[in-house]
Amino acid sequence: NSAASAMNEMESTVEEVARRAQDTRGAVDSTSELTGKVQKRVAETIVNIRQQAEQVNKASAVTDELQKYGQNIDGIVDAIRTIAEQTNLLA
């Protein structure tokens, strides 16, 4: 009786260990799948950040060009003012 009882208890313990091992395997598989998805998202995010940085750099270059054009226009306006003042002095 006692040997049969011990065998039943051992069998139950082995079954419980097997169930827990299966549960653990399922959790590991799920974690692995989620890790893969996260890695993919991180890679996509890095690509997007690089693209945005490139766009910011291009926008900065355009802004610099516009600033140069603005300075040139200021120079032209100053020259026109000077000519206008001289013309007014002659009149």
DRENDO-1510 file (C-alpha; in Angstrom, 1 decimal, always signed):
<recs>
REC; n; res; u; v; w
REC; 1; ASN; +0.0; +0.0; +0.0 .
REC; 2; SER; +2.7; +2.4; +1.0 .
REC; 3; ALA; +4.8; +1.6; -2.1 .
REC; 4; ALA; +1.7; +2.0; -4.3 .
REC; 5; SER; +0.9; +5.3; -2.6 .
REC; 6; ALA; +4.5; +6.5; -3.1 .
REC; 7; MET; +4.4; +5.5; -6.7 .
REC; 8; ASN; +1.1; +7.4; -7.3 .
REC; 9; GLU; +2.6; +10.4; -5.5 .
REC; 10; MET; +5.7; +10.2; -7.6 .
REC; 11; GLU; +3.6; +9.8; -10.8 .
REC; 12; SER; +1.6; +12.9; -9.9 .
REC; 13; THR; +4.8; +14.8; -9.2 .
REC; 14; VAL; +6.3; +13.8; -12.5 .
REC; 15; GLU; +3.1; +14.9; -14.3 .
REC; 16; GLU; +3.1; +18.2; -12.5 .
REC; 17; VAL; +6.8; +18.8; -13.4 .
REC; 18; ALA; +6.0; +17.9; -17.1 .
REC; 19; ARG; +3.0; +20.3; -17.1 .
REC; 20; ARG; +5.2; +23.1; -15.6 .
REC; 21; ALA; +7.9; +22.3; -18.1 .
REC; 22; GLN; +5.4; +22.6; -20.9 .
REC; 23; ASP; +4.1; +25.9; -19.5 .
REC; 24; THR; +7.6; +27.2; -19.2 .
REC; 25; ARG; +8.3; +26.1; -22.8 .
REC; 26; GLY; +5.2; +28.0; -23.9 .
REC; 27; ALA; +6.3; +31.1; -22.0 .
REC; 28; VAL; +9.8; +30.9; -23.6 .
REC; 29; ASP; +8.3; +30.6; -27.0 .
REC; 30; SER; +6.0; +33.6; -26.4 .
REC; 31; THR; +8.9; +35.6; -25.0 .
REC; 32; SER; +11.1; +34.7; -28.0 .
REC; 33; GLU; +8.3; +35.7; -30.4 .
REC; 34; LEU; +7.8; +39.0; -28.6 .
REC; 35; THR; +11.5; +39.7; -28.5 .
REC; 36; GLY; +11.6; +39.2; -32.3 .
REC; 37; LYS; +8.8; +41.6; -32.8 .
REC; 38; VAL; +10.4; +44.2; -30.5 .
REC; 39; GLN; +13.7; +43.8; -32.4 .
REC; 40; LYS; +11.9; +44.4; -35.7 .
REC; 41; ARG; +10.2; +47.5; -34.3 .
REC; 42; VAL; +13.5; +48.8; -32.9 .
REC; 43; ALA; +15.2; +48.4; -36.3 .
REC; 44; GLU; +12.3; +50.1; -38.0 .
REC; 45; THR; +12.4; +53.0; -35.4 .
REC; 46; ILE; +16.2; +53.4; -36.0 .
REC; 47; VAL; +15.6; +53.6; -39.8 .
REC; 48; ASN; +12.9; +56.2; -39.2 .
REC; 49; ILE; +15.0; +58.2; -36.9 .
REC; 50; ARG; +17.9; +58.2; -39.4 .
REC; 51; GLN; +15.5; +59.3; -42.2 .
REC; 52; GLN; +14.1; +62.1; -40.0 .
REC; 53; ALA; +17.7; +63.2; -39.1 .
REC; 54; GLU; +18.5; +63.4; -42.8 .
REC; 55; GLN; +15.4; +65.5; -43.4 .
REC; 56; VAL; +16.3; +67.8; -40.6 .
REC; 57; ASN; +19.8; +68.2; -42.1 .
REC; 58; LYS; +18.3; +69.0; -45.5 .
REC; 59; ALA; +15.9; +71.5; -43.9 .
REC; 60; SER; +18.8; +73.1; -42.1 .
REC; 61; ALA; +20.8; +73.4; -45.3 .
REC; 62; VAL; +17.8; +75.1; -47.0 .
REC; 63; THR; +17.4; +77.4; -44.1 .
REC; 64; ASP; +21.1; +78.4; -44.4 .
REC; 65; GLU; +20.6; +79.1; -48.1 .
REC; 66; LEU; +17.5; +81.2; -47.4 .
REC; 67; GLN; +19.5; +83.2; -44.8 .
REC; 68; LYS; +22.2; +83.9; -47.4 .
REC; 69; TYR; +19.6; +85.0; -50.0 .
REC; 70; GLY; +18.0; +87.2; -47.3 .
REC; 71; GLN; +21.4; +88.8; -46.6 .
REC; 72; ASN; +21.9; +89.4; -50.4 .
REC; 73; ILE; +18.5; +91.0; -50.6 .
REC; 74; ASP; +19.3; +93.2; -47.7 .
REC; 75; GLY; +22.5; +94.3; -49.5 .
REC; 76; ILE; +20.5; +95.1; -52.7 .
REC; 77; VAL; +17.9; +97.1; -50.7 .
REC; 78; ASP; +20.7; +99.0; -49.0 .
REC; 79; ALA; +22.2; +99.8; -52.4 .
REC; 80; ILE; +18.9; +101.0; -53.7 .
REC; 81; ARG; +18.4; +103.2; -50.6 .
REC; 82; THR; +21.8; +104.7; -51.1 .
REC; 83; ILE; +21.1; +105.4; -54.8 .
REC; 84; ALA; +17.7; +106.9; -53.9 .
REC; 85; GLU; +19.2; +109.1; -51.3 .
REC; 86; GLN; +21.9; +110.3; -53.7 .
REC; 87; THR; +19.2; +110.9; -56.4 .
REC; 88; ASN; +17.2; +112.9; -53.9 .
REC; 89; LEU; +20.3; +115.0; -53.0 .
REC; 90; LEU; +20.8; +115.8; -56.7 .
REC; 91; ALA; +17.2; +116.8; -57.2 .
</recs>
